[in-house]
Amino acid sequence: MKIIYDPDRWFERPSVETTIVESPDEEAAEVIELINDSELRQLRDDLDKNQIEKTYVTRDIGRTRSEWPALVARSEINEAPRIVEEYQDIVGVILRANAELWFEDVQRLEEYVGEPTRVPRKDLIEALNLIVSTRTGTNYFPSDKMVSEYPALVADCLGIEKSQNIRQQVIHRLLEDSEFKNALEAPDQAEDNYREWLAELNWTDGDTLNDGGVQALEYVESTQEGKIEWSARALLESAKENAAHLLETKLEKTVLSLGTTEEISELNKSLQNVLATTASSEAYDAAQEAADDQRLLNIDDDLSVDESDILRYIEQSKPDELNQSVLMQLEQIPLALYESPPSFVEPVVSALDSEKVIASLDRAIAEDAAQIEKTIDTLENIIQVLKPLVEGKAETLQNDIDAARDMLKSLNPPTPTSPEDCVTLYDEQLNREASLSTQFAKSEPELADNILEECEDYIRDNYRNWANSDPGDRPVAMVPDVPSRIENLLDEHDHILLIVSDGFGLRQWLEATHNNDQIQAWERAGVISNTLMTTIFPSETGAGHYSLFTGQFPMGHGKDDIESSLQLESGHLFDKAKNAGAFTQALSYLPPQPGFSGVLGEAADEFHHLEGLRAEDAALKKETIAHVASAVANHDKSVSLLQHNQIDQLHEGMDHVADSLIPGVADDLVTFIRQLSHRLGDDILPILTADHGMLRTRNSRKSLTHGEAKNALDRMNERYTDLGQRVVGLKSKSGGQNYGNRTTNQYFEILSEQQMRQFKSLTKQKCDGRTLRYRRRYYSHNEELTATHGGFTFDEMFIPFLKFDTTKLSNSN
């Protein structure tokens, strides 16, 4: 195998000592091994006779040809030479080279379009053609759709700076292209891609040029000096559009002073935008020289405003001062005549930095500034006037303003009229937080609170109706319906695994879905189906677990503590499963001790304590799958109840942040379901639900200790208005013991006596006795306190009932 140095062709070696050879085109190649002239001639003869069994090395892959000179050293000294073997002739070498290049092109394509299977084939072909044309050095003009949907690809292939208007730069290059000139001269004979651009720019009527097209053709056919004057006119026309009324006449005279285009009464808008956006420095000079003749650029004084003033006007929402100090002065200057910001507008341009604008608007929104909407309108006007100077920022600034308007609008969320409305509101909030939370750090928490308050009011107003409705007629399923649901599912499925994840409510599931690629893929593939469900009030672990298992509301089973036991009655989950002929087993992170786990041990055919380094992590493990697999193998029907707890670790004064656990639990769940499917195929129906959800906690909040509770109660003249404040009681979780006698960390409520009396009455009226009187815990924003669950908020009350289709799961994997 040899790298060929060809003394008769392109490359010359300066001396015997050097290992570099150069071509007349100043290409360089590294001489790795030489063959003498006789060997070279023999190689040529063999090639001509089709007797080459091995081709040694090709020239630079990007320049391969079918003729003999393709067999030379590879260019680009800093790259390793490309070795190609086992081809009978030079055609094979070229095919191999092209195939590898095409593969690289496709790989590059994926960087810009993402998953190709989701992109229309026409778009893929065009994008690939653009990449190939860039590599081969041929002209190719992307369509307007390609420019709009894949600007990064277009910019990189055409070498357009990201700060420039990509669409206008593409059109400007079209105007410099000889083939496009031919298209303007004979649009009925133009190639499809040129015809598309002519139609997009509205320069044709059918197959004939209109006035705009005629102007474009005149521009294309003009001399270089003429094109400069065309661009200068476009700059002046843009300045006239943005200038104050008093300047319009002077600008019109300035336009007419440019002789080349004086016969045109009005410049075509599309052409004007292109020429103004892509104007050269010579065009700016011509426009400014003409403007100086009309005394347009004689600015006597600097703007009498600085950056801090502008930001203060925005934060304090003073649109009149902002308008008078900035806009009225800017309007006296035809800013379109400047390539870069002149010194007198630098404070304004600096104040329009995206982060500064967002921060100022955020403060105004958070403080409920009276005229913030009018301030936003004034900001838009300033951006419009400054657009020629902030062209690269204009779109970002407009997006910032749109985001601020969206935040203002969202601060008054619509009132839900159905359980699904609550979910939609919350899901939209999660989407919003993904893009706004870091920008609107002050006002976004208020928005989240407003949405949750609307949902809380809706749940509070409708809970009694839901709880007292016949299960078949309820607008939303409830936790006490679970035993009957499992019983019905046994008609279609022989083996069911019910995972009850403590605290993994619907909000936790939505957040996991937004951030877990595998869960998203499963939802798209139809692997996951969800039935909207609510827990009971109080949304406590004990009350929720006992309602889920017994099928009763708290007034029936009377338990709000998971450590309390009860006397089992017929109709519970395992009772219904056994009546359907199913084997039952309980799998719990808790040992079979007095309380709920003891009840499970009594009711199930088998009870397994899932031991691990941490009890809450022990559930989603292979050992659990082995227990489920054993039930499937040894019984015709089975129902397994898996008790899992990772999210709900904020009880008993533990100072954890439950939200931080969501990603890890989601990953564990995905792994567990995948392994379960791999082990049992479609023999098992995994279901995920919860006893309650967890209230959203923020990192700045902490658990309420005994001392903090006492201090908070001592200052009851303060107003506590954050989420979930409408619950009752000042007793500890354990029952009758007063909080003052406790020394361990507990969560306590900090409500006034009047608020508690009102809530007692509300509970009696709206819940009709179907809840226990809730005795404990919430938080105060002022005190930076936190709690987890127990109230009527969306976070706590709405839970998922997720079924995983293992048949589709196997296909998707």
N, C-alpha and C positions, 0 to 999 in steps of 0.2 A: 504494500500500500504506500503510495507516494504522493507528495504534493508537487505539482509540475511547475517548473520555471521555464517559460517559453521564450527563448531569446529572439525568435523570429516574429513575435506578435506584440502584445501590448507592453510588456514589462521590460525594463532595463535595469540591470544591476550595476550600481555605481562602481563597486570594486569587489574583488573576491572576498575581502574581509567582512563586508557587510552582509547582513541577513535580510535586508529590506530591499525590495524592488519597487519601482515606481513606473506608472504609465504616463503617456503624454497628457492625460486628463488629471494628473496628479493623484491618481489612486495609489494606494500603498498595499503591498502584500508581503507577508513574511515567507521567506524561503525556508521551508522545513527540510526538504530533501530535493536534490537536483537529479535530473536525468540528462544524459548527454544528447547531442543532436541526433545521433543515429538511432538511439532508443525512441526518441520523439517521433522521428520519421516512420519508424516501424509501427509505433502506436497509431499513427495516422493511417498508415496503410491498412492495418488490421481493422481499424474503425470503418474505413471505406469499404472493406470487404465483408463487413458485418461479422468479424471474427473476434471481437472483444468479448471476453468472458467476464471481466471485471472492469468497472470504471472506477478510476482512482479518486479523483476529487473534482468537484465542479467549481466554477467561478462563483462570485457572490450570488447567492440564491436569488436575490431580487433582480438579477440581470441575466438569468439563464436564457440561452437561445438554442435553437435546434441545429445551428451550424457548428462546425468544428471548434471555433474559438471558445466555446463554453468550457473546454478543458484547460483551465489555468488556475493559478493559485487564488484562493478566496481573498477578497478584499477585506477591509476593516481589520487592521492588524490587532486591535485589542480584543477581538473575538476568536474563539477557537475555530479552526477550519472545519467545514462540514464534510464528513466522509460518507460516501454513498457506495454501497457494494452490491454485488450480485445482480447487475443489470446487463443485458446483452448488448444494448446500444444506447446511444446518447438520448434517444426519445424516452427511454425508461428513466434515465436520470432526471430529465426535466419533469416528467410526470410525478416522480417522487418529490422533487423539490416543490412543485406547485401544490401537491397534496398537503405537505407540511405547512406551507404558507397559508393555505386556506384554513387549516386547523387553527393556526395562530390567529387568523382573522376572526374566526368564530369565538375563540376564547376571549378576544378583546371585545367582541360584540356583547358578550354576557356581562362584562363589567358595566355596560351602560344601560342595557335593557332589562337586567335581572333575569327572571325565569323566562326563557324564550318561548315556552309552550303557551304562555299567556299573552303573547304579543301577536297581533295579526300578521299573517305570512307576508302580505305586501309590505308592511313596515320592516319586517326582518330583512327582506330582500333589499330594500332601499338602503337600510342602515349598513348592510354588508357591502353593497356596491360602493357606498361612501368610503368605507374603510379600505377596500381594495384599491379604489382610485387614488386615495392618499398614498398608499404604499407604492403604487406603480407610477405616480407622478402625472396622472391624467386628470383632466378637468371633470368634475361631477358636481352638479348643483342640487342640493337636497330640496325636497318639497317644503312648502310652508308648514305642513303638518309635522314633518320631521324636525324642523327648527323649533316648533312650539313644544313638542312632547319630549324631544331628546336634545336639549340645547347644549349639554355638556359634550355629547358625542360630536355634534356639529362644530362646536367651538374648538375642540381638540383636533379634529381632522382638518379643519380649515385654518387653524392657527389664529383664531380670533381671541383676543384677550377677554377674560371673564367680565371685566368692568364695562366692556362695550356692549351696545345693543346688537345682539347676534343677528336678529332678523334683518335689521337695516344694513349690517355689514355684508350679509349674503346678497341682498338686493344690489348693493353697491358693486359687488364683484360681478353680478350678472350684467350690470350696465357697462362693465369693462370687457365683457366677453364677446368675441366676434360672432359666435354662434347665436348669441341672444340678439345681437344687432340684426342678423339675418332673420331671426324670428319676428322682430319689429317690422322689418321691411316686407315680410310675407308671412303674416300670422297664420294664414290658412295652410301653410306648408311646414309650420314649425313642429319640432319634436314635442312629444307629450309633456315632458317636464317643463319646457319653456312655455307651452300653451297654458299649463296650470298656473304658472307664475303670472302670466299676462291677465288671466281671469281673476286671480287673487288680488292683483293690484288694480283691477278694474280699468285696464288700459285698452280693452277690446270690447267691441259689441259684435258678438258672433265671431266672424272671421276677419273683421276689419278693425283698424285702429280708431279709437275715439280721440277726443281732444287731449286727454291725458297721455295716451299712447303716442300721439304726434309729438307732444312735448318731450317725452322720453327719447324718442328717436332723434329729435333735434339735439338733445343733450349728447347722446351717444355719438352723433356725427360731428359735433363741434370740436374745435382744437383744444389743446390742453389749457391755453389761456382762457378760452371761452368757457370751459368746464369750471375753472376757478370762479369766474363771474356768476355762473349759474349757482354754484354753492354759496357764494356771497349773498346772492339774492335770497336764497332759501333761508339763510341766517337772519336776514333783515325781515323777511316775512314772519318768521317765528317770533322775532322780537316784537313785531307789530301786534301779534296776537296776544302777547303777554303784557304789553305796555299799557300805561295809563292813557286815558282818552286824549290828554293834551299832547302826547307824543306821537299819536297816530299819523297826523298830517306830515310831521317832519320825517317820520320813517317812510311814508309813502313817497315823499320827494327823494329820499335817499335811494329807494328801490329804483325809481325812474332814472336816477343818475347813472345806473349801470347799463351801458349801451347795448351789450350783447343780447339782452333779453327784454328790451324795452317794448318789443312788439307783442309780448305776452301780457294780456290784461290781468290774468290770475294764474298763479303757479299751481299746477296740479298738486293736491294735498299729499298723495302718496309719494310723489317725486320730491316734494318739499321736505317731507319728514326724512327721507333717505339722505338727501344732500345736506341738510342741516346737521343730521346726526353724524355723518361721516366726513364732515368738512375738514379740509386740510388747513395747515397753518397759513398757507398762502390765501385761502379763501377768507379766513378770519381777518387777515391783514387788509384785504380788499374791502371787506364789509366795514371794518373800523375806519379805514381811510375815508370811505364815503360818508360814514356817520360823523366823522370829525368835521367834514365840510358843512354839515348841517347843524353843527354845534350840539350834538347829542351826547357827547361823552365828556363834557366839561363839568365834572363833579367837583364842587367847591370844598365840601366838608365831608368828614367821615360820618358814618351812621352814629347817631347819639344813643347807642344801646350796646350793652355787652352781653356775653353769653349767660352770665348769672341772672341778669334781668329777664332774659327770655325764658329761662327755665323756671324762674320764680313765677312769672306770669302764667306759665302752664300749670305749675303745681297748685297755685292759689286760684286758678280758673278766673283769670282776668282778661277776657277776650278783647275788650275795648283797648286796654293798654297795650296788649300784644299787637293788635291791629295798627294802632296809631304809631307805636314806636318802631315797628319793623315793616309791616306791609306797605304802609303809605309811602315810606321812604324808598323801599325797594322798587315800587311801581314807577318811580321817576327815572329808572335806569334800564336801558335795553340790555338785560343781562345775557341775551343770546349772542351778543357780540364778543363775549369773552371765552377764551379757551380754558382758562383756569380762574379760580375765584380771586378777584381783586381784593386788596387789603380792606376796603370798607365793608365788605360783606363776609369777611372771614369769621367774625363772631357769630353771625347767623348760621353759616354753614357748619361751624363747629357745634353749635347748639343742636343742630338737626342730626347729630350722631344718633344712630338707632337706639343704643342702650340708654342714652341720656333722655331721649324722648319717651321711651317706654317707662323708665324710672319716674319721670315727672308725671306722666299720665297715671301711672299706678298710684302715686301718692294722692293725686287729685280724686281718683275714683274711690280709693279707700277712705278718704275724708269726706266723701259725698259732696264734692265741690258743686256749688249751685249752677254754674254755667259751663260745666265741663264739655257738654255737647257743642256749645257755641265756640268754645276754645278749640275743639277738634276741627270744626269747620274752618276757623281762621288758620290753623296749622296747614290744612289742605291747600288753602289759597296761597300761603307762603311757599309751600313746596312747589306749587304750580308755577309761580313766578320764578323760583330758583331752579326749575327743572333743567334748563340748559347747563347749569353749573354742577348739579348733583345728579346727573343722568344715571350714574351707576347706583346711586342710593335711592333714587325716586321710588322704584318698585318696592324696596325694602321698607321705606318710610310709609308708603301707602298701606303695605301689609300690617305695619305696626298700628296705624290708625284704624284699619278694619278690625284688628284684634281688640283694640280698646273699645270700639263700638260694640263688638260682640260681647265683651266683658260687661259693659253697661247694660246691654239688653238682657244678658243672662242673669244679672243680679235680681231680676224680677221674674223668676221662672213661672211657667204656667201651672195652674192648679191641676193635679192629676185627677182623672175621672175613672181610672181603672188601675188594677195592680200593674198591668203592662206599662202604663204611663210612667209609673214610678221607676220601673226598670229602665225605660228609655231615657228618662231624665238623668238617671245615675250613670248610665253607659255613656251618654253624651258628655257628662262631666268628666269621666275618666279620659275620654278622648281630648277634651279641652285641657285638662291638667298636663297631658303629655306635651302639649305645645306651649302652654301659657304659664304653668306654675313657676318656672324659673324667671319669667318676665314680670308677671303680676304677683309678686310675692306677698304684697300687702292686701290686695283686694281679692285674690283667688280663694283664701280661706273663708272669707265672708260669703263668696258665691257658693262654695261647697256647703256651708252652714244653711244658706237660704234654701238650697235644693232639698237638703235633708229635712229641714223644717216643714217644707211643703209636703214631703212624703210622710213625715211623722203625723202631721195633722190629718192627712188622708187615712192613714192606718188607724189612728185614734178614733176617727169618725165612723169607720166601717168595721172595726174589729168585732163589735157586738153582733152585727148582722152576719158576718162570716161564721162566727162561732156558733150561732143559733140556727144557721141554715142546715138543711139536709145535705150530707156530704156530696150527694150526686148533683146538687144544684148550686154549690158554692162557686162564687166568681173566681176563687183561688183555692187550691188545695191547702190543707193544713196538716201539721204533724200528726194529730190524732188519726188521720186517714191512712197512715202508713201500713198498719197491720192488714187492713182490707185491700190496699193496693198490692201488697206482696201476695196475699191470697189469690187475687185475680191474676197476677202474673204467673202463678204456678200452673195456670191452665195452659200457658204457652211455653213455659220454660221449666225444665226439670230441676235445675240447680240454680240457686240465687245466692249471691254474696252481697249483703247489705253492709256498706261501710258507713258508719256514723262517725264523722270527723268533728270532734268537739270544737266549735267556734268557726268552722269553715263555711261561713254563710255565703249567700249569693254574691255579696260585694267582694268577698275574697275570691270567689270563683271568677267573677268578671275581671278582676285585676290579674289573676293568674292567666286568664285567656288572653288578655292584652299583651302579656309579656312572655308567653311561652309558645315558641314556634310549633312544637309538636301538638299541643292542644289546639292551636289554630288549624293545623293541617287535618287533625281528626274531625274538627267541626265541619271543615269544607268537604271532607269525604263522607260525611253523614255517620261517622262512628259514634258521635255523642248526640243524644237527644235530652232535652231538659224540660221537666214539668215545673212550672213556677209554684212555689210553696211558701207558706209562712209557718213560723213556729207559734207557740202560745205565749201569752203574757202571764207572769213575768218571763222574759226570755232568758231564763236561768238554766244552767247545766242540769240540775236535778229535775226541775219542772219539765224541761224539754225532753230529757231522756225518758222519764216516766210516762209522759204523754205519748211519745213516739212508740214506746213498747206496749203500753196498756191500751192505747186507742182512746184514752179519756183526757178530758181537760183537767186542769189542776183542782177544780172543785170536786172532781170525781176521785182522783187518786190522793189528793191532799199533800203532795210532796213538792218542796222547792229546794231540797238539799240532796245531793247525790249520795251522801253518807247515811241517809235515812232509809229504812227498810219498809216494805208494805206487805200486806197479806194479798197474795195473788188471787184474782178472780178470772173467770173464763172470758175468752175474747181477746186475750193479749196476743202479741205477734207469734210466739212459738205455739200457742194453743191453736191458732188458725192454721199455721203451717202443718201441725201434726194432724189436724182434721183433714187436710188435703193429702195426707199420706207422706209427708216429708220428714226426714231426719233433721234434727235441729242441733246446732252447736253455737256456743258463744265463745268468742275470741276477744280477750280484753287485756289491756295494758295494766289493769288493776287485778290484784289477787282476789279470790272469792271470799270477801270479807263482808261484814254487815254493811248494808247499803245496796246500791243498784247492782254492783257486780255479784253480790250474794243472791239477789233476786234472779239474775241471769243464771247463776249456777243451779238454783233450784228449778228453774223452768226449762232449761235446755237438756237435751239428751247427753251432751258432753260439754264441759267447760275447759278451756285452755287458757292458762295465764301466760301471756307473751312477755317473757323476761328479756331484759337487755340492759346495757350500760345505763341507759336512761329509759324509764318506762314509756315516756311519750313517743320515743323513737322506735319502739319495739314492734309496732303493728305492721308496717309496710315492709315486711321482710320475707325471705324465702321460706322460713319456718312456717309462716302464716299460710303461704301458698300450699305447703305440704299438707297442712291440716285440711284445707279446702279440697285439695286433690283427693285426700283419703275419703272424705265424705262423698265425693262424686263417684269414686271407684267402688265404694262399698254399699251404696244406697241408690235406689231408683230415683228418689227425689230428695233434695236437701235444701235447707235454708241456713246460711251461716251469717251470724251478726258479728261484725268486726268493730270493736270499740277503739277508736284512734284519737289521740290527743297530742297535737303539737301547737296549733294556733292558740288555743286557750291556755296560756300560761301566765295570764295576768291576774290570777285569782290569789286570794290569801296574801295580798300585799307584795307579791313578787313584782319587781320593777323591770319588766321586759317590754319590748315594743312588739306587739303581735304582728303588725304589718310586715316587719322585717323577716318574718318566718314564711310569708306566702310563697316567694319564689322557690325556696327549698322544698316546701311541702308539695308544690306543683310538680317539681322534678321527681320527687319520691313517688308521687301518685302515678305519673306517666310510666316510670320504670316498673312499678308494681303491676299496673294493668297490662303492660306489654308482656311481662314475664308470666302473668297469670294466663294470658291468651296463648302464649307459646306453650305453656304446660298443658292447658286444658282445651285449647281450640274453642269451638263454639258450644262446648258442653256447659259453659257457665255464663250467667248474666251478672256482671258486676254493676252495682248501683252505688252511687255516692250521694249521701245527704248529710244533714247536720242537725244538732239540737238547737242551735241559734247561730247568729253571726256575731261579729265583734265590732264594737264601735270604733270608728276611725280614730287613731291616736296620732298626735304630732310629736316630733322628737323633742320639742321644748317642754312637753308636759311630763309629769312624773306621778308616781303613786301617792296617794294621800295617807300619810301616817297618822298615828294617834295624836301627836302634838299638833300637826298641821290641821287636823279636823277640829280640834278644840279652838285653835286660833281663828279658823274660818268662822266658826259658830259665834265667837266673841265679837266678830265684826259683821253681824248680820244686817247692819244698815247699808252695806254695799249691795249692789245689784248684780246678780249672777244670771246672765242671759244666754249662755252658750247652749250647745245641743243637749237635749235629753234632760232638761232641768225639772220636768214636771213629774217627779216621782215622790214617794212618801216615806216617812219614818226616819228615825235617827238611831236605830238599834244596830248592833253588829250582826254579821251574817249568821252567827250561831243561834240567835233567837232572843231570849228575854234579857240577856245581859246587856247593861248599858255600856256604851262605848267608853265611858270614862274609866271603867274598871279594867279595860284591856291594856296590855302593854305591847302586844304584837301589832305589826302594821295591818291596817284594815282600810277598806274604802268606806267612806261615809258620805251621806248626802249633806248638803249645806243649804237647804231651802228654808224659807221663812215658814212660820206656823200657818200663816194665812194661805200660802201656796199649797201646803200639805193638806189643809182642810179642803181646799178646792179640789185637789186631786182625788181625795177619798170620795167626794161626792161624784166626781166625773167617772171614777171607776165603777161605782154602783150603778150609775145611770146607763153608761154605754157598754159595759162589759157584762151586766146582768148577773153578777156573781160568779162569772166563769173564770175569775182569776183570784189568786190569793192577794192579800194586801201586801204590796211589795215594800220591803223594809229598808232597803239600803242602796246606796252608792251611785253617785255620779261625780261630775267634775266641774270646776270653775275655770274659765279662761283666765280670769284675773289672777287666780291663785296658781295657775299653771299646774292644775291637778288633772289626773286622768282616771278613767274607769273603763270597764270592758263591755258589759252587757247587762240586760235586765229591764230595758225600757221599750218604748214604742218606735224607735227610729228604724229607718230602712235598713241600716247596717245590721241591726240585731234581729229584726223580725223576718226578713226575706231570706230564704234558704234554697239551695238547689235540690232537685231530685233527678240526678243524672244517670242515664242508662248508657252503657258502653256496648255497642254491637260488636261482639267478638268476631263475627263472620266478616264484616267489613274491616275490622281492625286487622285481621290476618291479611286481607287483600292490600290494605294501605301500607302495611309494613313491608 
